[in-house]
Structures are given as structure tokens and as C-alpha cells.
């Protein structure tokens, strides 16, 4: 949004139209709070936008626009109040039931709920009313409201908490948030896209309003393509995931098509919020979605991003799934708007990641990727998974052998320790079992597996590994010390993003000294 403000300062009318579209509902809520008349509120906001456009050159910093514009709205309201007094239109009479598909009973029930909610809101303090209007009915994030009202996010959270507590005592319903969701601007809402079922289930416990879509993919494993939705590409990927993880091909294909159908309907939402973390698993997912959105006409739908790599009090942050419902509540509304820069960086990284030439990604990482602050380290870690020039092992295989040598021989404990050390990869258990399986298979195994015939696959219990022990073979010790090259001895047939390495002389290697692909 700040980019649009800067362009509008230079006289770009189309950029100012974006500003009008974004700030109108917020300004209307503030104006109505002062005038208690919808028509007058709209008049005040229209005059405020006109005044703002004419005096944008006086704005010293684009970051100050929300508070500056709010002051203009307030000034226009006071001018109207001085000119003429008008009878107020009761708020509850202005709310219309717009869902024509409802039955008569549904409409009556909804109108009664609206009446009760709006009467209860009217009894709140002015600060609480505005916070409730902007957050629950207009769908603005906490940060956007804070910028506009000139207060802090923590203060807004306290106002919303106090408002919910008061409303719970006034409304004959068990779940106040469910009432807000039903009344949210005539059925419009927010689509939250998250990285896993654990996070999705927690969000559905009243943390956020709107719909939750769990994006089920593992772009950090197996072949990926610029356009994964194309039939041939999907078949190749489905076959690979079944072979290496045990995920049934039809389940993967049907699941992918189902989530893509929901994504394609994003226009019906006022806002789409992406919830992701710092690791490679999430950053590949994020960049794919940003690449996809960069090709779409977004209309009036806002795109927002919540992406974190740490949380207060958690020493080793592995992901959002670690957080309790209460901890996740503190994140609600703290997302930031996605602008052109985020879309451009996401698009560039996805295109480089799926390229059959890893130097494309390496080159991309030399450019400014700061719009996505965790992307650089995550994708650099991806390159370290390539077979090294030292001994033909990638970072996961090398770390695994080192851990076993220290006496960590149980597979699940090994997965936990390797996962902690390489948490930047966000590696799942099925990915790790695939790597162990390859390291233990004939010919030229690096590992010997005692106590189990097979590593678990998709939806299979890991309990079969409880009595299993891993030990290094003599070749494993020799390779780990750099005396032999495993890739040259055994050959390789593996995918790294869009790169398919095959044979005993891999085209691309990771140089440990220069930390580059060569």
C-alpha cells in the first residue's frame, strides 16, 4: 500500500484509486461513529479523499498516510456537523440480509442475530465500537487499524478482548466469534492458507474469522515444475511421491485438484492471508503461491502474509505447529499486505527453483530477496542438499552419518536430532525415511539396519522402528572421511527441485569451501 501512496504522490491517479478502495471502509466506519448517518458519513469520506489527493504533496512520509488521512476524515465530519444537523438513521436498520439463497426462517434468524449484535455493539465505548467494526466487519488486520487510528496493536487487542467479554455477557449465544463470522460484510470473508493440519485445526478454534485452507504439498521433495497443474507434470510428480513416500497417486492428484479449485475461487474473499514459516518446506510453498497469484487478476481481493522464524520464549522455533492456541491468538491480525515486490520475488524464486539448471537459483539468490526475509537462507540450504564435491553426500546424508557416529542409532531419535540441526529444511519424517532407505540399500550401502526390514511409509506407524538400530558400514566410514565419493561409486538418481541428477558423474555439485554450486 505504501508503494501506491508514493505513486499517488507523483500524480498517479490509478494508484490513488487503489488507496481509495483500501481505506474507504475504514474511513466510513470512523465517519459514521462521529455523524451517526450513513449518507453524511459517505459524503465526509468523499470530501476527505478529495482533500487528501489535492494535498498529498504535503505528506512528508508515506508511512504517515493512515493517521494523516484519519485526521482529514475527522475534519470533514466536524465541518458537516457545523453546517447542518440531520436525523440519525439507526444502525440496525441499515443492515440488509443479502443472501437470497437463505430460507425465510434463516433470514428471520439472521436479522434477529444482527439486531442483537448491533444493539450490543452500540452499547460499547467508542474505541471498542470502532475496533470491532474495522476488525470483525471490515476485515482489516490489527496492524492496518493501528496505523489508521494511531495506536498500538497491543492496545487494539485489549479493546477487542474487552469488547468480546462485554458482548458475551449481552448476547444469548455461546460463541460470539461465530456470530461475527456470519455477519461479516454480507458473507464476504477471509481465506487463510496454512501449511499443515495442526495449524489449520488451531486456527479453526476461533482464532481467526473466515475459511481455512490447508495447502497439502511437499515442494521440497521430488520433481517440481513451473506449472505443476499440467497433466503430464502432475503424473510424474504423483508417481515419484508414491514410489518414495507411499502416497497413493490418485489421492495426491485428487487432493491437489481439490485445493486448486478452492484457490481458483479466491475472488469471493475480501482477503487471502498466507501463514508460513522460515524453512524450505514452507518457503517453497509460499513462493509457488506467490508465483500463482502473480499471474491472476486480483480485483479487490487483498493478499496478506504472516511469516515468522521465531517466537518469544521458544528457543528452537521449528514452526507454527509448536504454538498453543493462546500463542497463535497473538499472531492474529499481525500479517502484512503483499505488494508487487513480494510477488516479484516469489515468482523469481519459484521459476529459479524449478529450473533444470541450479545456477539459476544461485544467481537469483545474489539479487535482493529481502521482500521475503527468510527465502534466501531457505533456498541456499536447498542447494546444500546437492552431492558435495568432498564425498558425494548432501548436507542431510552427511549430518546423518555424523550423528550416528556420535552414538545416535535409533531412527526416530536420529530424525529428531538431524531435524533440529537442519531445521532450516523443515524436513518431514517421510522425507527422512526415504533418505535413510537410499543410504541403506544395496549396492554400496552407507548404513546397516538392524531390527527392521523396512522404513514406514505413508500413514504407517513409526512404532516398527522402536527396536531398530542403525550402524555405519565400512564404506559409510570411508565416505564420511572423504576417502571415497559415494555419488561416483553408487551413482545417483534424485530430484532437487527442478534438477534431475542421474549417473555416476553428477552434472552439478555443492562446493563446501565456496558454498556454491559448480
QUISULPE-V960322 format. One record per residue. N is the residue number from 1. PHI is phi in whole degrees, -180 to 180 (NA if undefined). PSI is psi in radians with two decimals (none if undefined). Layout:
BEGIN
N_PHI_PSI, N_PHI_PSI
END
This chain:
BEGIN
1_NA_-0.64, 2_-61_-0.56, 3_-65_-0.73, 4_-63_-0.69, 5_-63_-0.75, 6_-63_-0.73, 7_-66_-0.64, 8_-66_-0.60, 9_-62_-0.47, 10_-87_0.07, 11_98_0.17, 12_-79_1.91, 13_-71_-0.61, 14_-64_-0.66, 15_-64_-0.67, 16_-67_-0.56, 17_-62_-0.64, 18_-65_-0.66, 19_-64_-0.76, 20_-60_-0.80, 21_-62_-0.67, 22_-75_-0.73, 23_-94_-0.18, 24_-58_-0.92, 25_-59_-0.68, 26_-65_-0.79, 27_-66_-0.68, 28_-60_-0.72, 29_-64_-0.75, 30_-67_-0.74, 31_-65_-0.73, 32_-63_-0.64, 33_-60_-0.53, 34_-91_-0.58, 35_-103_-0.44, 36_57_0.61, 37_-153_2.09, 38_-64_-0.78, 39_-64_-0.75, 40_-66_-0.66, 41_-62_-0.76, 42_-63_-0.69, 43_-62_-0.76, 44_-63_-0.73, 45_-67_-0.71, 46_-61_-0.77, 47_-65_-0.65, 48_-64_-0.74, 49_-65_-0.69, 50_-62_-0.81, 51_-64_-0.70, 52_-63_-0.75, 53_-64_-0.70, 54_-70_-0.43, 55_-118_0.33, 56_-60_-0.53, 57_-66_-0.27, 58_-85_-0.21, 59_-75_2.08, 60_-79_-0.55, 61_-140_2.32, 62_-62_-0.51, 63_-65_-0.36, 64_-86_-0.06, 65_-57_-0.84, 66_-54_-0.88, 67_-68_-0.66, 68_-62_-0.77, 69_-69_-0.65, 70_-60_-0.69, 71_-64_-0.63, 72_-67_-0.73, 73_-59_-0.82, 74_-61_-0.71, 75_-64_-0.70, 76_-67_-0.62, 77_-64_-0.76, 78_-64_-0.61, 79_-63_-0.74, 80_-66_-0.74, 81_-62_-0.62, 82_-71_-0.55, 83_-74_-0.79, 84_-161_2.52, 85_-97_2.32, 86_-122_2.56, 87_-64_2.43, 88_-82_2.51, 89_-92_2.09, 90_-55_2.38, 91_-60_-0.74, 92_-67_-0.43, 93_-75_-0.30, 94_-84_-0.25, 95_-86_2.19, 96_-112_2.51, 97_-84_1.97, 98_-103_-0.13, 99_-83_1.69, 100_-69_-0.29, 101_-79_-0.18, 102_-70_2.66, 103_-77_2.93, 104_-58_-0.73, 105_-62_-0.70, 106_-62_-0.77, 107_-64_-0.77, 108_-62_-0.77, 109_-64_-0.72, 110_-68_-0.72, 111_-64_-0.64, 112_-67_-0.69, 113_-64_-0.72, 114_-60_-0.79, 115_-61_-0.80, 116_-64_-0.76, 117_-65_-0.83, 118_-69_-0.60, 119_-66_-0.69, 120_-69_-0.67, 121_-64_-0.68, 122_-62_-0.42, 123_-85_-0.14, 124_-75_2.91, 125_-68_2.84, 126_-58_-0.78, 127_-62_-0.71, 128_-68_-0.74, 129_-59_-0.81, 130_-64_-0.74, 131_-61_-0.78, 132_-64_-0.79, 133_-59_-0.88, 134_-72_-0.64, 135_-83_-0.88, 136_-87_-0.65, 137_-94_-0.58, 138_-97_-0.34, 139_83_0.28, 140_-73_2.64, 141_-76_2.85, 142_-60_-0.69, 143_-66_-0.70, 144_-63_-0.75, 145_-66_-0.72, 146_-61_-0.76, 147_-62_-0.71, 148_-71_-0.73, 149_-87_-0.17, 150_72_0.65, 151_-131_-3.03, 152_-102_2.79, 153_-63_-0.68, 154_-64_-0.66, 155_-65_-0.74, 156_-62_-0.74, 157_-60_-0.70, 158_-65_-0.71, 159_-64_-0.75, 160_-67_-0.68, 161_-62_-0.82, 162_-64_-0.67, 163_-64_-0.78, 164_-62_-0.71, 165_-63_-0.76, 166_-66_-0.72, 167_-68_-0.58, 168_-61_-0.61, 169_-77_-0.32, 170_-100_-0.39, 171_-105_2.45, 172_-85_0.85, 173_-133_2.70, 174_-81_-0.58, 175_-122_1.74, 176_-63_-0.67, 177_-63_-0.60, 178_-65_-0.58, 179_-66_-0.76, 180_-59_-0.77, 181_-60_-0.72, 182_-69_-0.55, 183_-93_0.00, 184_-64_1.71, 185_42_1.04, 186_62_0.54, 187_97_-0.20, 188_-72_2.73, 189_-164_-2.68, 190_-122_2.44, 191_-108_2.09, 192_-101_2.11, 193_-105_2.14, 194_-125_3.00, 195_-96_-0.05, 196_-172_2.86, 197_-66_-0.59, 198_-62_-0.81, 199_-67_-0.77, 200_-59_-0.76, 201_-64_-0.66, 202_-69_-0.71, 203_-62_-0.60, 204_-72_-0.13, 205_-86_0.56, 206_90_0.10, 207_-69_-0.70, 208_-130_2.83, 209_-99_2.73, 210_101_-2.92, 211_-97_2.68, 212_-121_2.19, 213_-115_2.04, 214_-86_2.05, 215_-86_1.91, 216_-99_1.71, 217_-156_2.79, 218_-133_1.22, 219_-64_-0.27, 220_-82_0.08, 221_-133_2.23, 222_83_-3.09, 223_-70_2.34, 224_-129_2.67, 225_-133_2.80, 226_-58_-0.72, 227_-122_1.45, 228_-66_-0.25, 229_-79_-0.25, 230_-65_2.45, 231_-55_-0.88, 232_-63_-0.72, 233_-64_-0.71, 234_-66_-0.68, 235_-65_-0.76, 236_-60_-0.78, 237_-68_-0.74, 238_-61_-0.73, 239_-63_-0.74, 240_-65_-0.79, 241_-65_-0.59, 242_-69_-0.72, 243_-68_-0.65, 244_-99_-0.44, 245_-122_-0.30, 246_86_0.16, 247_-74_2.08, 248_-57_2.39, 249_-57_-0.82, 250_-67_-0.62, 251_-64_-0.74, 252_-65_-0.81, 253_-64_-0.81, 254_-66_-0.68, 255_-65_-0.70, 256_-64_-0.79, 257_-65_-0.62, 258_-66_-0.82, 259_-71_-0.53, 260_-70_-0.55, 261_-66_-0.73, 262_-64_-0.76, 263_-62_-0.70, 264_-64_-0.37, 265_-94_0.38, 266_-62_-0.37, 267_-62_-0.36, 268_-78_-0.10, 269_-103_2.60, 270_-75_-0.51, 271_-149_2.51, 272_-118_2.16, 273_-112_2.19, 274_-98_2.17, 275_-109_1.91, 276_-142_2.95, 277_-116_-2.99, 278_-86_-0.28, 279_-85_3.00, 280_-62_-0.71, 281_-53_-0.81, 282_-80_-0.68, 283_-67_-0.59, 284_-66_-0.70, 285_-64_-0.80, 286_-61_-0.81, 287_-68_-0.61, 288_-62_-0.81, 289_-66_-0.67, 290_-66_-0.68, 291_-61_-0.76, 292_-65_-0.82, 293_-66_-0.49, 294_-66_-0.32, 295_-96_-0.03, 296_-104_2.68, 297_-87_1.93, 298_-84_-0.27, 299_59_-2.29, 300_-92_0.02, 301_-74_2.24, 302_-87_2.54, 303_-111_2.32, 304_-134_2.79, 305_-137_2.31, 306_-118_2.00, 307_-139_2.07, 308_-129_2.74, 309_-126_0.09, 310_-160_2.90, 311_-150_2.35, 312_-53_2.28, 313_92_-0.17, 314_-108_1.94, 315_-67_-0.84, 316_-114_1.71, 317_-84_2.03, 318_-99_-0.45, 319_167_3.03, 320_-61_-0.50, 321_-63_-0.35, 322_-71_-0.44, 323_-78_2.55, 324_-77_2.95, 325_-59_-0.72, 326_-64_-0.71, 327_-67_-0.67, 328_-69_-0.49, 329_-60_-0.55, 330_-70_-0.31, 331_-89_-0.36, 332_-59_2.20, 333_88_-0.02, 334_-93_0.11, 335_-70_2.80, 336_-114_2.64, 337_-65_2.43, 338_-89_2.16, 339_-108_-2.97, 340_-61_-0.66, 341_-64_-0.78, 342_-62_-0.73, 343_-64_-0.73, 344_-65_-0.77, 345_-66_-0.77, 346_-61_-0.75, 347_-63_-0.79, 348_-64_-0.74, 349_-67_-0.71, 350_-64_-0.78, 351_-63_-0.64, 352_-73_-0.64, 353_-66_-0.66, 354_-88_-0.03, 355_-68_2.51, 356_-73_-0.08, 357_-115_1.92, 358_-67_-0.28, 359_-66_-0.41, 360_-63_-0.76, 361_-69_-0.73, 362_-59_-0.72, 363_-67_-0.72, 364_-61_-0.60, 365_-74_-0.17, 366_-86_-0.15, 367_-91_3.08, 368_-78_1.88, 369_-111_0.31, 370_-65_-0.30, 371_-62_-0.46, 372_-119_1.54, 373_-62_-0.35, 374_-100_-0.10, 375_-67_-0.75, 376_-58_-0.92, 377_-65_-0.64, 378_-66_-0.81, 379_-76_-0.47, 380_-66_-0.67, 381_-63_-0.62, 382_-59_-0.78, 383_-63_-0.53, 384_-71_-0.15, 385_-78_-0.27, 386_-65_2.68, 387_-59_2.35, 388_-82_2.77, 389_-72_-0.26, 390_-76_-0.86, 391_-149_0.18, 392_81_0.12, 393_-102_2.52, 394_-84_3.07, 395_-62_-0.58, 396_-71_-0.82, 397_-63_-0.74, 398_-62_-0.81, 399_-64_-0.65, 400_-62_-0.82, 401_-63_-0.70, 402_-63_-0.70, 403_-67_-0.72, 404_-64_-0.67, 405_-64_-0.46, 406_-83_-0.05, 407_107_0.11, 408_-90_1.73, 409_-110_-0.27, 410_-82_2.26, 411_-55_-0.76, 412_-72_-0.65, 413_-65_-0.66, 414_-63_-0.75, 415_-60_-0.75, 416_-65_-0.77, 417_-69_-0.78, 418_-65_-0.71, 419_-62_-0.68, 420_-67_-0.77, 421_-68_-0.64, 422_-109_0.73, 423_-62_-0.34, 424_-63_-0.36, 425_-83_-0.44, 426_61_0.71, 427_-76_2.31, 428_-89_2.94, 429_-65_-0.68, 430_-64_-0.63, 431_-63_-0.76, 432_-69_-0.69, 433_-63_-0.63, 434_-62_-0.75, 435_-66_-0.77, 436_-62_-0.69, 437_-60_-0.76, 438_-67_-0.65, 439_-70_-0.37, 440_-102_-0.15, 441_-81_2.64, 442_-79_2.65, 443_-85_2.96, 444_59_0.97, 445_-74_2.56, 446_-91_-0.39, 447_-125_2.64, 448_-115_2.28, 449_-105_2.08, 450_-111_2.28, 451_99_-0.01, 452_-155_2.46, 453_-89_-0.39, 454_-154_2.59, 455_-83_2.57, 456_-66_2.63, 457_-109_-2.82, 458_-58_2.20, 459_63_0.28, 460_-98_2.55, 461_-71_2.50, 462_-83_0.00, 463_-62_-0.45, 464_-66_-0.21, 465_-96_-0.01, 466_-64_-0.50, 467_-106_0.25, 468_-88_2.57, 469_-137_2.43, 470_-112_2.34, 471_-133_2.64, 472_-76_2.41, 473_-79_2.99, 474_-63_-0.64, 475_-65_-0.69, 476_-58_-0.76, 477_-65_-0.69, 478_-68_-0.72, 479_-67_-0.75, 480_-62_-0.58, 481_-83_-0.07, 482_88_0.15, 483_-78_-0.48, 484_-133_2.73, 485_-108_1.98, 486_-66_-0.67, 487_-63_-0.70, 488_-72_-0.61, 489_-76_-0.78, 490_-96_-0.49, 491_86_2.92, 492_-141_2.52, 493_-147_1.51, 494_-147_2.65, 495_-103_2.40, 496_-129_1.61, 497_65_-2.14, 498_-91_0.06, 499_-97_2.19, 500_-111_1.86, 501_-93_2.32, 502_-142_2.63, 503_93_-3.07, 504_-93_-0.06, 505_-131_1.33, 506_-56_2.38, 507_-64_-0.56, 508_-125_2.40, 509_-134_2.77, 510_-100_2.10, 511_-88_2.00, 512_-66_-0.55, 513_-73_-0.85, 514_-91_-0.16, 515_55_0.81, 516_-139_2.79, 517_-83_2.40, 518_-144_none
END
